[in-house]
């Protein structure tokens, strides 16, 4: 497969599980730790468009300055919401995965399986103990 990219936060369990599911398929993605290297505005806008979601759907609330910035205000424009994500990358929900099969916010982590053309190489258990791929490489 050609290149896979994950916008990753190593402090996030969902992001870690998604990264490991990609690796369990035999692929080694380009890992962008977006809190260290935030996407440029044009890239963020393209990712949102490619995912086919509303800008607001990419905003993360938990553990962010969402409330203090008043981002729940429905009168805010998409540009204003994107401005907030550019100023505070922690507001960008994660992980975002880009493959030739599509772009998706992979929450839950097993959503990444729809973007990987290759089968899983073995069993996979999430950090919380949930079995996602059985010992035969099949999705549970």
HUTA-V589660 format. One line per field, one symbol per residue. ss: DSSP state (H for helix, E for strand, - for the rest). A space follows every 10 residues. Layout:
BEGIN
ss->???
END
This chain:
BEGIN
ss->----EEEE-- --HHHHHHHH HHHH-----E EEE------- HHHHHHHHHH H---HHHHE- ---------- -------HHH HHHHHHH-HH HE---EEEE- -EEEE---HH HHHHH----- ---EE----- EEE-----E-
END
